[in-house]
Amino acid sequence: MNQDESRLHGPVQAQSRALEELAQKTLCDIHQETAIKWAWRGRAAHVLWLENPESTWRDDFVEYRHEAVEHASLANDEFATLELVRHITNGLETDTPALQAALAELRQKNLDTIQKETCVLWAYRAWAAYRLERTVDGVDFEQEAWEHAALSEDNGMFARIKAIIAGV
């Protein structure tokens, strides 16, 4: 595979994954899964902060928990997801595999990297939703992409979102 083919392979796979995901899940399903994922990241950041109180893990904990609560509020399940998020971030849920996975992720990636990856993921979801004529979902996914681009503080992410959503 030459360099041009290699550059195209990644976006085509990401588009395919996004189309497949949206064929199987509703917007509310995705918000629910996202809330739980960010809640476990928040719990992991809290554990890491307790291990090293002088670190910046506290700030990360606040951001992860904020994202978890935001997505839980959009899950449209009479706040069942929000209640689960509260239990996870407060340490009342003890799903060790989920916590261990979140700890492993945070030890490998910093918050900025996760923000950028999240931005790209939501941009591909927006692209897929627009292709599937799920315009309302597309707008929601696109807004999430813009939010995470802004949080990453990387101006290059804005051009990348535009390109992804345009399918270029």
Secondary structure, 3 states (H helix, E strand, C coil): CCHHHHHHHHHHHHHHHHHHHHHHCCHHHHHHHHHHHHHHHHHHHHHHHHHCCCCCHHHHHHHHHHHHHHHHHCCCCCCHHHHHHHHHHCCCCCCHHHHHHHHHHHHHCCHHHHHHHHHHHHHHHHHHHHHCCCHHHHHHHHHHHHHHHHHHCCCHHHHHHHHHHHCC
